[in-house]
Amino acid sequence: MPLFDVYLLYNVTPVSGKGIHVYDEKGTRYLDLYGGHAVISIGHAHPNYVKAISNQVETLGFYSNAIQNPLQKQLADKMEALSGCKNYQLFLCNSGAEANENALKLASFKTGKKRVVAFSNGFHGRTSAAVAATDNATIIAPINAQQAVTILPLNDIDGVKTELEKGDVCAVIVEFIQGVGGLDQGTTEFFEKVDKLCKANNTMFIADEIQCGYGRSGKFFAFQHYNVTPDIISLAKGMGNGFPIGGILIHPSIESKYGMLGTTFGGNHLACAAGLAVLNTIENEDLITNVNKMSEYFIDIAKTISQIKNIKGRGLMIGLEFDFEVGDLRKDLIYNHQMFTGGAMNKKLLRILPPLNIEKKHIDQFFEALKKALADIKINIH
Ligand SMILES: Cc1ncc(COP(=O)(O)O)c(C=O)c1O
């Protein structure tokens, strides 16, 4: 049976991973500066993670949400302690799109309204409401287009004010650092005014922290670089270090009702064990401090490379912008220098999303390879 052919694949077959590296079937080692799309937070096959999941699957891998599962409460308490989001409530699901779908649904339940405001170049996933709030017409099917969504340019505060004052907007959803779009960020003034406008107009402010959250920005959540209080925070990717888990943190002002949200797999025992191992490792290895140190080290070197025209992002979510499209550069880095990097909608941007426990020596290796690859590319172009 053929696979439904929707992914453009590189010709690499990783079969194992350890820390910042993955290995293919011939044992060739690749440096992973892409983290499987910002998913690998604590490194491949981290021993505590392997142990936690192995123990759990031996004990009880899954039971439904119809019984008591103390692991969910442990995960929620650990998240509260590490994120500093006091008194928020946790709902667990399985992926980023599902987290945003639930966030948007909850905003609509809470406000009784149904229009959503989102921003150009944003990405929120591929389920119906989430994809409708995603600014990419090619992934929106007719069935998704029935959602009422207004897409505004990032930083268009007058536009946000005009739309919210119409009184029918249930949610504003924003990535505090755009991932797929290309690492653009709104201004502090913009984010803080959006927060106030939401509060003044009974609109839920949703922080999509699926890519920029979980320590990647240098704080637990990227919105914490600003003076804002989101009503709902959506999570996935780094939360499970590869185990599928997502969730939303819900402000205490939003009350739950039985049956309002639900899922079969969300919050299962194995997923919670993975999620707890990730949080414990972030804490025990002080990974957010490492993010800030490594980010500074990385950016200082990036600044010395003349071909890099612009450095975007924050923490270990970094965009290197060139004055040419980076497709060939990424291929050269993979096939000739054994390094994974990411791309973005902005074709001139190389996206760097390494595991949060990356070390200086890996960054040095990357820049050595990048310099060589830039020279290779130059030879190919001329
Ligand atoms: C910011 C953001 N939101 C939502 C999603 C969707 O997550 P998933 O692919 O787990 O559904 C992504 C995935 O790239 C993302 O980057």
The ligand as an SDF file (V2000), in Angstrom:
LIG
                    3D

 16 16  0  0  0  0  0  0  0  0999 V2000
    2.7290   27.5650   16.4850 C   0  0  0  0  0  0  0  0  0  0  0  0
    2.1280   26.2710   16.0700 C   0  0  0  0  0  0  0  0  0  0  0  0
    0.8510   26.0060   16.3730 N   0  0  0  0  0  0  0  0  0  0  0  0
    0.2740   24.8290   16.0550 C   0  0  0  0  0  0  0  0  0  0  0  0
    0.9770   23.8430   15.3990 C   0  0  0  0  0  0  0  0  0  0  0  0
    0.3110   22.5430   15.0540 C   0  0  0  0  0  0  0  0  0  0  0  0
    0.8250   21.5150   15.8130 O   0  0  0  0  0  0  0  0  0  0  0  0
    0.6160   19.9720   15.3850 P   0  0  0  0  0  0  0  0  0  0  0  0
    1.4020   19.7710   14.1330 O   0  0  0  0  0  0  0  0  0  0  0  0
    1.1150   19.1940   16.5600 O   0  0  0  0  0  0  0  0  0  0  0  0
   -0.8440   19.7850   15.1590 O   0  0  0  0  0  0  0  0  0  0  0  0
    2.3110   24.0760   15.0530 C   0  0  0  0  0  0  0  0  0  0  0  0
    3.0900   23.0520   14.3040 C   0  0  0  0  0  0  0  0  0  0  0  0
    4.0660   23.3220   13.6570 O   0  0  0  0  0  0  0  0  0  0  0  0
    2.8980   25.3160   15.3950 C   0  0  0  0  0  0  0  0  0  0  0  0
    4.1810   25.5860   15.0780 O   0  0  0  0  0  0  0  0  0  0  0  0
  1  2  1  0
  2  3  1  0
  2 15  2  0
  3  4  2  0
  4  5  1  0
  5  6  1  0
  5 12  2  0
  6  7  1  0
  7  8  1  0
  8  9  2  0
  8 10  1  0
  8 11  1  0
 12 13  1  0
 12 15  1  0
 13 14  2  0
 15 16  1  0
M  END
$$$$
